[in-house]
């Protein structure tokens, strides 16, 4: 994801931004846009899966725009991922 964002010239993001008891995978704090990358390797147990759902709910309650992508999206559909991020940043309040 870092390579994808840098290659596209997208700035203003932070990797692993603390948020409550969690970290946001990739956050655009000024725009309140959170990007979470989901993969089977990380979500290999129920507790990690549940924790990510709880984090997502907390982000939404805190008025963040939450984008979720799979590892497959990053590797096979990077234009889609970048388009969604750009659209979220363009419409952030």
Backbone as JSON, one array per atom type, in Angstrom:
{
  "sequence": "XXXXXXXXXXXXXXXXXXXXXXXXXXXXXXXXXXXXXXXXXXXXXXXXXXXXXXXXXXXXXXXXXXXXXXXXXXXXXXXXXXXXXXXXXXXXX",
  "N": [[0.82, -1.19, 0.0], [1.95, 1.24, 0.74], [3.82, 1.68, -1.31], [2.03, 1.89, -3.43], [0.52, 4.22, -2.76], [2.58, 6.16, -2.64], [3.59, 5.98, -5.27], [1.43, 6.94, -6.68], [1.44, 9.52, -5.96], [-0.03, 10.39, -3.82], [-0.55, 12.13, -0.9], [-0.35, 13.07, 2.63], [-1.01, 11.04, 4.32], [-0.8, 8.67, 7.04], [0.84, 5.87, 8.32], [-0.28, 3.31, 10.4], [-1.58, 4.88, 12.38], [-2.31, 5.77, 15.68], [-5.4, 5.04, 17.22], [-7.6, 5.21, 19.59], [-7.64, 2.15, 21.24], [-6.53, 0.88, 19.15], [-4.79, 0.71, 15.95], [-4.88, 2.58, 12.98], [-4.69, 1.28, 9.77], [-3.92, 2.79, 7.4], [-4.1, 6.17, 7.5], [-5.68, 9.26, 6.79], [-5.49, 11.84, 8.4], [-6.27, 14.64, 8.36], [-8.42, 14.66, 6.64], [-10.02, 12.82, 7.78], [-10.19, 10.15, 6.82], [-10.02, 6.73, 6.77], [-8.14, 3.9, 5.93], [-8.33, 0.52, 5.65], [-6.68, -2.53, 5.34], [-7.45, -5.72, 4.52], [-6.56, -9.04, 5.02], [-6.17, -12.61, 4.59], [-4.02, -13.67, 5.98], [-3.61, -12.03, 8.24], [-6.14, -12.06, 9.48], [-6.46, -14.58, 10.67], [-7.49, -15.66, 12.93], [-10.35, -15.71, 15.13], [-10.5, -13.66, 17.05], [-8.87, -11.54, 16.09], [-10.29, -10.9, 13.8], [-12.73, -10.05, 14.92], [-11.81, -7.87, 16.44], [-11.04, -6.09, 14.42], [-13.54, -5.5, 13.32], [-14.71, -4.17, 15.48], [-12.99, -1.97, 15.68], [-13.54, -0.76, 13.2], [-16.24, -0.04, 13.55], [-15.95, 1.83, 15.64], [-14.47, 3.81, 14.34], [-16.33, 4.71, 12.42], [-18.34, 5.68, 14.12], [-16.93, 7.82, 15.16], [-17.01, 9.56, 13.12], [-15.33, 9.12, 10.91], [-14.5, 8.44, 7.5], [-14.54, 5.25, 6.3], [-12.63, 3.05, 4.48], [-12.34, -0.14, 3.13], [-10.16, -2.58, 1.97], [-9.12, -5.52, 0.23], [-6.22, -7.66, 0.23], [-6.04, -8.74, -2.25], [-7.36, -6.79, -3.79], [-5.43, -4.72, -3.67], [-3.3, -5.84, -5.08], [-4.3, -6.68, -7.55], [-6.14, -4.84, -8.47], [-5.24, -2.09, -8.42], [-5.85, 0.46, -9.49], [-8.55, 0.78, -8.96], [-8.49, 0.84, -6.14], [-6.95, 3.19, -5.68], [-8.63, 5.04, -6.94], [-10.91, 4.95, -5.3], [-9.85, 5.91, -2.9], [-9.02, 8.48, -3.66], [-11.53, 9.56, -4.32], [-12.82, 9.51, -1.82], [-11.18, 11.28, -0.4], [-11.64, 13.61, -1.84], [-14.27, 14.18, -1.24], [-14.34, 14.54, 1.44], [-15.13, 16.13, 4.53]],
  "CA": [[0.0, 0.0, 0.0], [2.84, 2.39, 0.78], [4.32, 1.85, -2.68], [0.9, 2.33, -4.25], [0.24, 5.62, -2.44], [3.7, 7.0, -3.08], [3.64, 5.96, -6.73], [0.33, 7.75, -7.2], [1.61, 10.9, -5.51], [-1.03, 10.72, -2.8], [0.13, 12.52, 0.33], [-1.21, 13.38, 3.76], [-1.39, 9.81, 5.03], [0.07, 8.12, 8.07], [0.73, 4.42, 8.48], [-0.35, 2.88, 11.8], [-1.98, 5.99, 13.26], [-3.05, 5.33, 16.87], [-6.82, 5.41, 17.32], [-8.08, 4.46, 20.75], [-6.77, 1.0, 21.55], [-6.14, 0.27, 17.88], [-4.06, 1.52, 14.97], [-5.48, 2.62, 11.64], [-3.67, 0.83, 8.81], [-3.49, 3.99, 6.69], [-5.04, 7.23, 7.87], [-5.56, 10.62, 6.29], [-6.11, 12.51, 9.55], [-6.9, 15.92, 8.04], [-9.67, 14.38, 5.95], [-10.72, 11.76, 8.54], [-10.38, 8.98, 5.96], [-9.26, 5.58, 7.25], [-8.04, 2.81, 4.96], [-7.98, -0.74, 6.29], [-6.34, -3.58, 4.39], [-7.81, -7.0, 5.1], [-5.99, -10.22, 4.36], [-6.35, -13.87, 5.32], [-2.89, -13.93, 6.88], [-3.82, -11.31, 9.48], [-7.41, -12.44, 10.09], [-6.48, -16.04, 10.74], [-8.23, -16.13, 14.1], [-11.61, -15.01, 15.37], [-10.29, -12.44, 17.84], [-8.38, -10.47, 15.21], [-11.41, -10.53, 12.94], [-13.66, -9.28, 15.74], [-11.18, -6.6, 16.8], [-11.13, -5.21, 13.26], [-14.93, -5.04, 13.22], [-14.91, -3.18, 16.55], [-12.26, -0.76, 15.27], [-14.3, -0.14, 12.12], [-17.43, 0.61, 14.13], [-15.49, 3.0, 16.39], [-14.11, 4.83, 13.34], [-17.57, 5.25, 11.85], [-18.98, 6.49, 15.17], [-16.13, 9.03, 15.32], [-17.2, 10.34, 11.88], [-14.3, 8.85, 9.9], [-14.87, 7.65, 6.33], [-13.79, 4.0, 6.37], [-12.49, 2.28, 3.25], [-11.74, -1.45, 3.38], [-9.7, -3.25, 0.76], [-8.45, -6.79, 0.44], [-4.89, -7.75, -0.38], [-6.32, -9.0, -3.67], [-7.62, -5.48, -4.41], [-4.17, -3.99, -3.81], [-2.39, -6.45, -6.05], [-4.89, -6.9, -8.88], [-7.0, -3.72, -8.85], [-4.73, -0.88, -7.78], [-6.53, 1.66, -9.97], [-9.79, 0.83, -8.19], [-8.13, 1.28, -4.78], [-6.57, 4.6, -5.74], [-9.82, 5.82, -7.28], [-11.76, 5.05, -4.11], [-9.17, 6.79, -1.95], [-9.12, 9.85, -4.19], [-12.93, 10.01, -4.2], [-13.09, 9.78, -0.4], [-10.48, 12.5, -0.03], [-12.28, 14.74, -2.52], [-15.59, 14.47, -0.64], [-14.25, 14.64, 2.9], [-15.54, 17.46, 5.02]],
  "C": [[0.86, 1.26, 0.0], [3.37, 2.7, -0.62], [3.23, 2.39, -3.59], [0.6, 3.81, -4.01], [1.35, 6.55, -2.92], [3.77, 7.11, -4.59], [2.56, 6.82, -7.36], [0.44, 9.21, -6.78], [0.59, 11.35, -4.49], [-0.29, 10.97, -1.48], [-0.88, 12.74, 1.46], [-1.62, 12.18, 4.58], [-0.35, 9.45, 6.08], [-0.21, 6.63, 8.17], [0.71, 4.09, 9.97], [-0.7, 3.98, 12.77], [-2.74, 5.44, 14.47], [-4.47, 5.89, 16.87], [-7.41, 4.58, 18.45], [-7.11, 3.34, 21.08], [-6.25, 0.3, 20.31], [-5.16, 1.17, 17.13], [-4.8, 1.45, 13.65], [-4.39, 2.23, 10.66], [-3.07, 2.02, 8.07], [-4.54, 5.06, 6.94], [-4.67, 8.53, 7.19], [-6.24, 11.49, 7.35], [-6.83, 13.82, 9.23], [-8.26, 15.73, 7.39], [-10.56, 13.39, 6.71], [-11.14, 10.6, 7.62], [-9.45, 7.89, 6.47], [-9.3, 4.49, 6.19], [-7.54, 1.58, 5.7], [-7.76, -1.79, 5.2], [-6.56, -4.92, 5.08], [-7.18, -8.14, 4.31], [-6.17, -11.45, 5.22], [-5.23, -14.1, 6.32], [-3.09, -13.24, 8.23], [-5.07, -11.8, 10.21], [-7.53, -13.96, 10.22], [-7.12, -16.55, 12.02], [-9.42, -15.2, 14.37], [-11.4, -13.7, 16.1], [-9.78, -11.28, 16.99], [-9.49, -9.97, 14.3], [-12.39, -9.65, 13.72], [-13.09, -7.91, 16.09], [-11.24, -5.61, 15.64], [-12.54, -4.69, 13.05], [-15.2, -3.97, 14.26], [-14.21, -1.87, 16.2], [-13.04, -0.03, 14.17], [-15.54, 0.58, 12.63], [-17.04, 1.88, 14.89], [-15.11, 4.13, 15.44], [-15.36, 5.5, 12.77], [-18.28, 6.13, 12.87], [-18.24, 7.81, 15.38], [-16.14, 9.89, 14.05], [-16.04, 10.24, 10.9], [-14.97, 8.15, 8.72], [-13.96, 6.43, 6.34], [-13.83, 3.3, 5.03], [-11.81, 0.97, 3.61], [-11.39, -2.07, 2.04], [-9.08, -4.58, 1.15], [-7.05, -6.72, -0.17], [-5.04, -7.98, -1.88], [-6.6, -7.69, -4.41], [-6.31, -4.73, -4.67], [-3.31, -4.54, -4.93], [-2.98, -6.59, -7.44], [-5.74, -5.74, -9.36], [-6.5, -2.41, -8.24], [-5.42, 0.4, -8.25], [-7.86, 1.86, -9.25], [-9.52, 1.38, -6.79], [-7.81, 2.77, -4.78], [-7.76, 5.49, -6.06], [-10.74, 6.01, -6.09], [-11.14, 5.99, -3.07], [-9.28, 8.24, -2.4], [-10.54, 10.39, -4.04], [-13.27, 10.34, -2.75], [-12.41, 11.07, 0.05], [-11.14, 13.74, -0.63], [-13.6, 15.14, -1.86], [-15.55, 14.6, 0.87], [-14.59, 16.06, 3.34], [-14.57, 18.0, 6.04]]
}
